[in-house]
Amino acid sequence: MKVAMLAPDESYEKGISIYSKDLVESIKRQKIQIDLVTYKNRKFSSFLKIIPKLRDYNIIHIQHENRLFGVVDGVWFMPFITLLKIFSRGKIIITMHTVHTKNEPLFSSYPFLNFLKRRITYPLNYIFTNLFAEKIIVHAPFLKESLVENSSVKKSKIVIIPHGAKLDTPYFNKSESKKELNLKGKVYLMIGTMGLNKGFDLILKQAKNIGKTIMIVGGFGGSKKGYIEELQEYVKQEGLQKIVKFDLKEDINSRSPTWWKYFSAANLILLPYRVTTTSGIFVDAMGSEKPVVSSNLDYFSEIARDYGCIKIAKKVEDYPKVIKEALKQHKFMESEARRFKKLNDISLVGKKHKELYEKILK
């Protein structure tokens, strides 16, 4: 068996790229011959260049998210997967990191682009996925139901394999990390690439009721830089400089020790997302055994039904109250984070991928 894992490079999407590298290493430990083949996000020429490299693989496993495949999300996926099917002999598996619903809010400033995504590129991505993929992997049960409901993908093709957490997450002393990062007292961390969908502004509007220190770390990545500037301007206008701190770094990610030092220094990880179907930040929070307070989205609510590591703010104005509740139950939530990490260890996820590959090639 020879497998190729197709994933984005780190120039645009660090989360899926880094996760794919870790997943490949986990699958290799299962005695599977697997190679990581990277594509340049949104560049059709990059997709064309990798097709000849894939002729001799038995399985081609694509890490897919619509925005990685074109400025109009997903526009290059259809010709790419068609050519891949024609010129390679491998069976195709697709991990869908995002499942778009018909009424989901989109945050592009251009209404016509939103129309193209919702009515053309997203539906076509699902049609071509159903046509050419042997199996489609999603990370949670609700995503399977959502994919069936919002696309032409057959339910029998969909396999649930959770997003793996790393057991060997770097550990740093909490007090030393706080000292190095110039942080004191309670720390509420929001970290990662920023955009309106992440909802950081929802927390800032309640900052006075939450208290210090609200720490915002990361960069704008694929999102508009204006959102960060709006957050900074709001902090200045409302006089929140003693409560809110920024550390804006374009190159920070989970390969960086500083990334984990921020997790170590934090009491809680805040995920006030407006939209998401998965969250690498949540999985990293579990890897560092940190409790989470999140918005009331399906992904988080489904986890909260099985684990006590996460508390849900059902309404925006509930964040201060829910954060206080999480602090009171901190030790229990930490123990539940450890349980989540153990049961969703990436080595177990690698084993599930091996079983799926073997089943497809029977």
RODO-2510 file (C-alpha; in nm, 4 decimals, decimal comma):
residues 362
     n   res          X          Y          Z
     1     m     0,0000     0,0000     0,0000
     2     k     0,1293     0,3414    -0,0996
     3     v    -0,0585     0,6515     0,0177
     4     a    -0,0239     1,0189    -0,0726
     5     m    -0,1611     1,2780     0,1688
     6     l    -0,2421     1,6041    -0,0140
     7     a    -0,2383     1,9068     0,2136
     8     p    -0,1813     2,2827     0,1883
     9     d     0,1594     2,4285     0,2570
    10     e     0,1920     2,6750     0,5436
    11     s     0,1851     2,9929     0,3342
    12     y    -0,1879     3,0475     0,3908
    13     e    -0,3397     2,7780     0,6097
    14     k    -0,1155     2,6768     0,8982
    15     g    -0,3702     2,4774     1,0987
    16     i    -0,4580     2,2127     0,8388
    17     s    -0,1001     2,2039     0,7131
    18     i     0,0531     2,1329     1,0529
    19     y    -0,2218     1,8882     1,1468
    20     s    -0,1628     1,6974     0,8211
    21     k     0,2091     1,6658     0,8992
    22     d     0,1319     1,5271     1,2437
    23     l    -0,1285     1,2908     1,1007
    24     v     0,1138     1,1571     0,8382
    25     e     0,3690     1,0813     1,1118
    26     s     0,0999     0,9036     1,3133
    27     i    -0,0021     0,6923     1,0117
    28     k     0,3624     0,6072     0,9396
    29     r     0,3848     0,4563     1,2884
    30     q     0,1138     0,2132     1,1738
    31     k     0,3630     0,0713     0,9187
    32     i     0,1897     0,2440     0,6251
    33     q     0,3979     0,3888     0,3425
    34     i     0,2601     0,7426     0,3211
    35     d     0,4029     1,0634     0,1722
    36     l     0,2958     1,4211     0,2383
    37     v     0,2438     1,6078    -0,0899
    38     t     0,1776     1,9802    -0,0457
    39     y    -0,0080     2,2165    -0,2738
    40     k     0,0100     2,5932    -0,2910
    41     n    -0,3200     2,7218    -0,1630
    42     r    -0,5447     2,8863    -0,4252
    43     k    -0,2841     2,8341    -0,7024
    44     f    -0,4197     2,6206    -0,9879
    45     s    -0,0692     2,5871    -1,1340
    46     s     0,0384     2,4207    -0,8092
    47     f    -0,2445     2,1677    -0,8325
    48     l    -0,1454     2,0851    -1,1911
    49     k     0,2198     2,0327    -1,0925
    50     i     0,1440     1,7698    -0,8294
    51     i    -0,0787     1,5509    -1,0489
    52     p     0,2145     1,3753    -1,2273
    53     k     0,3675     1,2952    -0,8864
    54     l     0,0619     1,0915    -0,7884
    55     r     0,0458     0,8327    -1,0655
    56     d     0,1883     0,5434    -0,8623
    57     y    -0,0085     0,5782    -0,5397
    58     n    -0,2806     0,3320    -0,4376
    59     i    -0,4629     0,5909    -0,2283
    60     i    -0,4734     0,9681    -0,2662
    61     h    -0,6022     1,1358     0,0488
    62     i    -0,6983     1,5029     0,0018
    63     q    -0,7248     1,7447     0,2935
    64     h    -1,0034     1,9730     0,1713
    65     e    -1,1413     2,3071     0,2727
    66     n    -1,3224     2,5180     0,0146
    67     r    -1,1185     2,8350     0,0674
    68     l    -0,7947     2,6498    -0,0114
    69     f    -0,9088     2,5836    -0,3682
    70     g    -0,9567     2,9274    -0,5208
    71     v    -1,0229     3,2945    -0,4558
    72     v    -1,3870     3,2073    -0,5177
    73     d    -1,3767     2,9262    -0,2605
    74     g    -1,3472     2,5855    -0,4228
    75     v    -1,3405     2,7001    -0,7862
    76     w    -1,0217     2,5027    -0,8698
    77     f    -1,1278     2,1850    -0,6918
    78     m    -1,3536     2,0560    -0,9704
    79     p    -1,0981     2,0623    -1,2559
    80     f    -0,8247     1,9439    -1,0208
    81     i    -1,0036     1,6325    -0,8940
    82     t    -1,1250     1,5518    -1,2486
    83     l    -0,7704     1,5585    -1,3862
    84     l    -0,6485     1,3649    -1,0829
    85     k    -0,9016     1,0919    -1,1503
    86     i    -0,8058     1,0742    -1,5183
    87     f    -0,4268     1,0664    -1,4763
    88     s    -0,3810     0,8665    -1,1556
    89     r    -0,4840     0,5126    -1,0657
    90     g    -0,5254     0,5705    -0,6941
    91     k    -0,8513     0,5624    -0,5039
    92     i    -0,9470     0,9017    -0,3626
    93     i    -1,0338     0,9816    -0,0014
    94     i    -1,1290     1,3349     0,1033
    95     t    -1,1258     1,4816     0,4527
    96     m    -1,3709     1,7711     0,4566
    97     h    -1,2669     2,0181     0,7248
    98     t    -1,5630     2,2438     0,6558
    99     v    -1,9242     2,1655     0,5693
   100     h    -2,1170     2,4690     0,4498
   101     t    -2,4883     2,4924     0,5175
   102     k    -2,7383     2,6732     0,2984
   103     n    -2,8086     2,9493     0,5517
   104     e    -2,4628     2,9868     0,7029
   105     p    -2,3385     3,3483     0,7303
   106     l    -2,0539     3,4386     0,4957
   107     f    -1,8189     3,7248     0,5756
   108     s    -1,6983     3,8413     0,2364
   109     s    -1,7518     4,2139     0,1738
   110     y    -1,8664     4,1357    -0,1789
   111     p    -2,2276     4,0070    -0,2052
   112     f    -2,1679     3,8641    -0,5538
   113     l    -1,8796     3,6483    -0,4232
   114     n    -2,1045     3,5219    -0,1450
   115     f    -2,3652     3,4335    -0,4089
   116     l    -2,1087     3,2439    -0,6194
   117     k    -1,9855     3,0464    -0,3188
   118     r    -2,3277     2,9590    -0,1822
   119     r    -2,4956     2,8771    -0,5140
   120     i    -2,2145     2,7493    -0,7362
   121     t    -1,8736     2,6556    -0,5954
   122     y    -1,9835     2,4960    -0,2670
   123     p    -2,2556     2,2763    -0,4253
   124     l    -2,0222     2,1783    -0,7108
   125     n    -1,7475     2,0801    -0,4648
   126     y    -1,9901     1,8406    -0,2989
   127     i    -2,1099     1,6989    -0,6335
   128     f    -1,7524     1,6294    -0,7497
   129     t    -1,6591     1,4885    -0,4094
   130     n    -1,9497     1,2455    -0,4241
   131     l    -1,8637     1,1548    -0,7828
   132     f    -1,4921     1,0796    -0,7399
   133     a    -1,4241     1,0001    -0,3720
   134     e    -1,4428     0,6452    -0,2353
   135     k    -1,4894     0,7800     0,1166
   136     i    -1,5350     1,1217     0,2789
   137     i    -1,3986     1,1786     0,6292
   138     v    -1,5545     1,4307     0,8691
   139     h    -1,4466     1,4983     1,2269
   140     a    -1,7800     1,4860     1,4120
   141     p    -2,1243     1,3186     1,3921
   142     f    -2,3136     1,6444     1,3351
   143     l    -2,0960     1,7117     1,0297
   144     k    -2,2070     1,3830     0,8747
   145     e    -2,5702     1,4804     0,9141
   146     s    -2,5008     1,8336     0,7894
   147     l    -2,3179     1,7046     0,4811
   148     v    -2,6054     1,4726     0,3924
   149     e    -2,8613     1,7471     0,4475
   150     n    -2,6765     2,0174     0,2528
   151     s    -2,5243     1,8226    -0,0350
   152     s    -2,5614     1,5342    -0,2761
   153     v    -2,3028     1,3229    -0,0895
   154     k    -2,4247     0,9731    -0,0087
   155     k    -2,4458     0,8953     0,3617
   156     s    -2,2833     0,5551     0,3054
   157     k    -1,9656     0,7264     0,1846
   158     i    -1,9147     0,9346     0,4986
   159     v    -1,6830     0,8156     0,7750
   160     i    -1,6392     0,9867     1,1135
   161     i    -1,2785     1,0065     1,2361
   162     p    -1,2125     1,2664     1,5078
   163     h    -0,9536     1,5412     1,4841
   164     g    -0,6555     1,3942     1,6689
   165     a    -0,5013     1,5554     1,9768
   166     k    -0,1305     1,5260     2,0521
   167     l    -0,0372     1,3486     2,3741
   168     d     0,3173     1,4869     2,3595
   169     t     0,2186     1,8542     2,3596
   170     p     0,5116     2,0681     2,4840
   171     y     0,4845     2,1500     2,8538
   172     f     0,5966     2,4797     3,0076
   173     n     0,5728     2,5925     3,3685
   174     k     0,2728     2,8237     3,4111
   175     s     0,4429     3,0774     3,6401
   176     e     0,7546     3,0945     3,4240
   177     s     0,5455     3,1346     3,1090
   178     k     0,3475     3,4211     3,2631
   179     k     0,6676     3,5924     3,3710
   180     e     0,8278     3,5530     3,0278
   181     l     0,5145     3,6836     2,8522
   182     n     0,4681     3,9673     3,1020
   183     l     0,1300     3,8417     3,2214
   184     k    -0,0208     3,8486     3,5695
   185     g    -0,3355     3,7176     3,7347
   186     k    -0,6102     3,5413     3,5412
   187     v    -0,5427     3,5080     3,1669
   188     y    -0,8152     3,4476     2,9078
   189     l    -0,6575     3,3543     2,5759
   190     m    -0,7882     3,4024     2,2218
   191     i    -0,5307     3,2826     1,9715
   192     g    -0,4933     3,2105     1,5987
   193     t    -0,5623     3,3811     1,2685
   194     m    -0,8250     3,6503     1,3035
   195     g    -1,1398     3,7326     1,1169
   196     l    -1,4961     3,8355     1,1876
   197     n    -1,5974     3,4683     1,2040
   198     k    -1,3767     3,4204     1,5140
   199     g    -1,5890     3,6614     1,7197
   200     f    -1,3069     3,8199     1,9213
   201     d    -1,5004     4,1472     1,9181
   202     l    -1,7845     3,9794     2,1115
   203     i    -1,5510     3,9229     2,4054
   204     l    -1,4037     4,2736     2,3914
   205     k    -1,7503     4,4274     2,4161
   206     q    -1,7835     4,2527     2,7538
   207     a    -1,4227     4,2978     2,8651
   208     k    -1,5086     4,5169     3,1656
   209     n    -1,7337     4,2423     3,3050
   210     i    -1,4780     3,9684     3,2358
   211     g    -1,1700     4,1386     3,3756
   212     k    -0,8042     4,1155     3,2968
   213     t    -0,6153     3,9821     3,1241
   214     i    -0,7811     3,9127     2,7898
   215     m    -0,4915     3,8107     2,5654
   216     i    -0,5250     3,8191     2,1855
   217     v    -0,2442     3,6435     1,9992
   218     g    -0,1946     3,5827     1,6274
   219     g    -0,2249     3,7515     1,2923
   220     f    -0,4710     3,8183     1,0161
   221     g    -0,3646     3,5221     0,8000
   222     g    -0,6156     3,4895     0,5155
   223     s    -0,8518     3,7424     0,6716
   224     k    -0,8642     4,1150     0,6221
   225     k    -0,6161     4,3131     0,8270
   226     g    -0,8881     4,5678     0,9022
   227     y    -1,0493     4,3409     1,1608
   228     i    -0,7412     4,3519     1,3841
   229     e    -0,7236     4,7271     1,3459
   230     e    -1,0913     4,7533     1,4443
   231     l    -1,0242     4,5481     1,7592
   232     q    -0,7289     4,7681     1,8519
   233     e    -0,9265     5,0858     1,7899
   234     y    -1,2149     4,9606     2,0044
   235     v    -0,9781     4,8857     2,2936
   236     k    -0,8340     5,2349     2,2654
   237     q    -1,1725     5,4088     2,2461
   238     e    -1,3158     5,2176     2,5432
   239     g    -1,0040     5,2554     2,7566
   240     l    -0,9476     4,8809     2,7840
   241     q    -0,5674     4,8890     2,7603
   242     k    -0,5289     4,7561     3,1172
   243     i    -0,7631     4,4650     3,0465
   244     v    -0,6797     4,3660     2,6877
   245     k    -0,3338     4,2869     2,5500
   246     f    -0,2344     4,2102     2,1913
   247     d     0,0590     4,0099     2,0588
   248     l     0,0289     4,0159     1,6808
   249     k     0,2601     3,7670     1,5117
   250     e     0,2141     3,6382     1,1600
   251     d     0,4493     3,3439     1,2063
   252     i     0,3193     3,2021     1,5353
   253     n     0,1708     2,8522     1,5168
   254     s     0,1748     2,5216     1,7009
   255     r     0,5310     2,4484     1,5862
   256     s     0,6463     2,7456     1,7915
   257     p     0,7347     2,7117     2,1646
   258     t     0,5774     3,0546     2,2183
   259     w     0,2418     2,9170     2,1022
   260     w     0,2414     2,6616     2,3837
   261     k     0,3741     2,9097     2,6375
   262     y     0,0619     3,1191     2,5811
   263     f    -0,1536     2,8110     2,6383
   264     s     0,0489     2,7335     2,9518
   265     a    -0,0003     3,0872     3,0872
   266     a    -0,3755     3,0848     3,0229
   267     n    -0,6464     2,9936     3,2722
   268     l    -0,9105     2,9568     3,0006
   269     i    -0,9148     2,9433     2,6214
   270     l    -1,1971     3,1520     2,4722
   271     l    -1,3547     3,0457     2,1408
   272     p    -1,6409     3,2921     2,0740
   273     y    -1,6706     3,1837     1,7090
   274     r    -1,9601     3,2991     1,4969
   275     v    -1,9086     3,0092     1,2536
   276     t    -1,7044     2,6905     1,2666
   277     t    -1,7346     2,3208     1,1891
   278     t    -1,4055     2,2185     1,3548
   279     s    -1,1430     2,3948     1,5627
   280     g    -0,7727     2,3191     1,5737
   281     i    -0,7429     2,5710     1,8588
   282     f    -0,9867     2,3636     2,0653
   283     v    -0,7809     2,0492     2,0019
   284     d    -0,4620     2,2357     2,0999
   285     a    -0,6382     2,3520     2,4168
   286     m    -0,7100     1,9875     2,4972
   287     g    -0,3498     1,8977     2,4172
   288     s    -0,2357     2,1543     2,6740
   289     e    -0,5136     2,0448     2,9155
   290     k    -0,6796     2,3873     2,9248
   291     p    -1,0534     2,4386     2,9816
   292     v    -1,2492     2,6146     2,7085
   293     v    -1,5391     2,8594     2,7023
   294     s    -1,7037     2,8747     2,3607
   295     s    -1,9996     2,9948     2,1594
   296     n    -2,3112     2,7848     2,1132
   297     l    -2,2207     2,6165     1,7836
   298     d    -2,2920     2,2535     1,6937
   299     y    -1,9247     2,1503     1,7040
   300     f    -1,8770     2,2748     2,0598
   301     s    -2,2201     2,1680     2,1844
   302     e    -2,1631     1,8118     2,0644
   303     i    -1,8352     1,7929     2,2576
   304     a    -1,9977     1,9440     2,5680
   305     r    -2,2512     1,6587     2,5750
   306     d    -1,9689     1,4061     2,6226
   307     y    -1,6963     1,5984     2,8042
   308     g    -1,6785     1,8493     3,0877
   309     c    -1,3753     2,0309     2,9460
   310     i    -1,5867     2,2958     2,7720
   311     k    -1,8585     2,5354     2,8809
   312     i    -2,0984     2,6955     2,6363
   313     a    -2,2156     3,0565     2,6345
   314     k    -2,5640     3,0117     2,4902
   315     k    -2,6006     3,3876     2,4368
   316     v    -2,3357     3,6508     2,3733
   317     e    -2,4109     3,8295     2,7000
   318     d    -2,3513     3,5040     2,8937
   319     y    -1,9713     3,5042     2,8524
   320     p    -1,8814     3,6806     3,1820
   321     k    -2,1088     3,4480     3,3815
   322     v    -1,9894     3,1300     3,2051
   323     i    -1,6226     3,2312     3,2463
   324     k    -1,6761     3,2667     3,6235
   325     e    -1,8440     2,9251     3,6324
   326     a    -1,5497     2,7712     3,4458
   327     l    -1,3010     2,9188     3,6930
   328     k    -1,4924     2,7628     3,9836
   329     q    -1,4815     2,4195     3,8137
   330     h    -1,1302     2,4569     3,6772
   331     k    -0,9748     2,1397     3,8216
   332     f    -1,2601     1,9204     3,7005
   333     m    -1,2463     2,0797     3,3546
   334     e    -0,8706     2,0172     3,3395
   335     s    -0,9249     1,6494     3,4220
   336     e    -1,1874     1,6294     3,1471
   337     a    -0,9438     1,7895     2,9007
   338     r    -0,6969     1,5137     2,9868
   339     r    -0,9688     1,2551     2,9254
   340     f    -1,0534     1,4111     2,5872
   341     k    -0,6852     1,4097     2,4904
   342     k    -0,6446     1,0445     2,5861
   343     l    -0,9544     0,9262     2,3993
   344     n    -0,8756     1,1336     2,0880
   345     d    -0,5010     1,0768     2,0774
   346     i    -0,3645     1,1253     1,7261
   347     s    -0,2025     0,7787     1,7395
   348     l    -0,5521     0,6274     1,7674
   349     v    -0,6660     0,8513     1,4824
   350     g    -0,3727     0,7259     1,2738
   351     k    -0,4828     0,3675     1,3408
   352     k    -0,8362     0,4476     1,2220
   353     h    -0,6938     0,5883     0,8983
   354     k    -0,4935     0,2691     0,8455
   355     e    -0,8094     0,0603     0,8904
   356     l    -0,9957     0,2775     0,6405
   357     y    -0,7179     0,2531     0,3809
   358     e    -0,7065    -0,1264     0,4141
   359     k    -1,0841    -0,1534     0,3825
   360     i    -1,0880     0,0524     0,0623
   361     l    -0,8170    -0,1574    -0,1007
   362     k    -0,9790    -0,4939    -0,0215
***
